[in-house]
């Protein structure tokens, strides 16, 4: 039995280069006791992948050189030597960039199959981005009716859900995205109140026009000058769930946004960094609410599905150039 | 009837200069309906005074040019045309740098007289610094037994109380202060676990020695390189009540500490700016607990009382040079 897998060969410097990741076909050993094998349907590509490739300070160990690249996967069990895990079961969780993933079950859980929601949509929503949006916005952002919520990378996996939950909670929602198509989508299809095309207009000037009284909640995923434009316009007692800063992930020199400590003091802002796994014990809450909202048509999610595991290295780069439109997935084998 | 009062003549540039504030004797008009007059015993000098003198972004309007300088005061009512306020009553709150303050009661409240606690100690503890320490540490810092708490300006008004409440909550408390006397005081008299003399040793190296596993709570009052040394050593899920950054208040160029956004994300820190008045509706909680702790000998507070309203301008400068030792008060007229 063989599998195809991406292994990390070198740590990228700046943009991911072709020889940083090697795509290899390798023979698999037989399953050991307690292991099971998943035939992967979809691989989730997420901004944090670039962090895992690096050896910067991060929230879990970086991927080791020579090791399979880490990633979220969903697929069906094709063989199991683990009690409680049976063939045919749909499993999702932390796996590898591979077409077959062997697991002992750590970081993996059965994925419920919800009638009316495809595996891609369910995985692309519940896998990582849904709980990220849900807990980041609700627990940290604490949205209240009438407040102004700004979310960057608004047409991406997390952003689209953040904005829609914000609307459900009565916020005025402004999304920041790159390009007219994405901006039209988040307003016309997802119901955001306004969109700012950061490729076409100055974000600060647009915020001054769209939110002249300032911003109550900044759901931060972007970093860089866009983040500085939003933070400098935050209101008294504003909240900032700090989810990521993708604009800096490929930087070769210091991309840290400047300090806003005085502003944070005078306006009594709360800034809180978080990683979705911090909320793992409470994922059930997010799944329940999100499934209800999806079935009720209140939350729509768009997946950007790129076929072919062999293209995963090129596909992941889309995240850092703003090339994806919706949650980025690789179709490894059809559902 | 005349009073003596400090008026703001110019906004200081850098350190407070002699002609920024003028000390004048002026005739007082008769009390209007709804007003009362307080014979001031003590004037509270606080780091934020320098902010009020400036026109930087701040949490209440700056003192207007030509206006009496704003400050916390305590004293007895000598005349009243306000219902419910009677002569002889001890009142404390937001007043002016003056020996007689006329008020309509906004920001002023009767101060309870607690047997065994002098007016100076009560005002120097309950007036501003006690609630600041109490809510900043307990509400924002959320101390848990065994955690490591670091507090700068540790022999100052707020710092001394923060550290002692931290001990009551079971924290390991490290204070940062300037000079051997202050360091000895916070350890030997107040029961801090350790002190770092920032004038004699490198704060980062001292923290590496005293808190090799890092810092759970940074009660921030100082800013500058000391703040950077502490923040860079914070632990996973650390909290940072952001109370002030005194080291930058006299700066003429940008004194903003650098951004630590990536660290805040990866370590999931919570940073929250606050001003004590945000908690005004809950001050009773702080007064009750602090009074109990003071009477029980668990919290001691030291006042640094400087006689003479005429020296207030020189006395306030002590805050920015680290010249005070304990809560800085001006004795305007004896108790």
Interface residues (C-beta under 8 A of the other chain):
Chain A: X56 X57 X58 X59 X223 X227 X242 X243 X244 X245 X248 X256 X257 X258 X259 X260 X261 X262 X263 X264 X265 X266 X267 X268 X269 X270 X271 X272 X273 X274 X275 X278
Chain B: X56 X57 X58 X59 X223 X227 X242 X243 X244 X245 X248 X256 X257 X258 X259 X260 X261 X262 X263 X264 X265 X266 X267 X268 X269 X270 X271 X272 X273 X274 X275 X278
